[in-house]
Amino acid sequence: MQSGTRFGTWRLVVRRRQQQGRGIRVDTIPCVAFEPGVVETVTGWSPDDMVEVVGSLRRRWWGKDGAKASGYEVEVRSARRLEHRPPEACDQHESVSAGAAPARS
């Protein structure tokens, strides 16, 4: 950011229960954190980890007048890994996976 503030962005991936005749379906939840400790925590996550994030749902706007677009993201205040699960353990249950991007400025 121009102010020098560093932040991290990532997406939580929530697997849906598998339905007969359909492939794996997921929902993705974009997240952002401005606290260095949160960014550091998230960077250590692995796919198929069960995680918990706490924050606020924010609507963000971008673009120029006449061509505005918006989207939602979770502004994360705290995050923690609840458990590390191997991928095969997630086939039977819904799960939340995390992929973290490095902090950006």
C-alpha positions, 0 to 999 in steps of 0.5 A: 500500500502507498502508506507502507502498511503490509498485509496478506491475502489468501482464500479459504477453500470449503469443500462441499459434501460430495453428491452422487454423480458430481465431482468435488465442489468447493466454495472459496472465501477471500481473506485479508489480514493487516496484522503481521501475526495473523499473516505469519500464522496463515503462512504456516497453514497447509492444504486440508488443515482445519482452521478458524478465522475471526473477522469482519465481512467487508464489501470492497469497491474498485474501478472507475466511475461508470465501471465500478465492481464490488466483492466481499472478503473477510478482514481477519483479526485472528486465525488459528489452525485447529488440526492438521489433517491428511488429505484422505481424512477429508474425503469423508467430511466437509473441510476447510483448507487454506492457501496463503499468499505471502505478505504484500505491501 
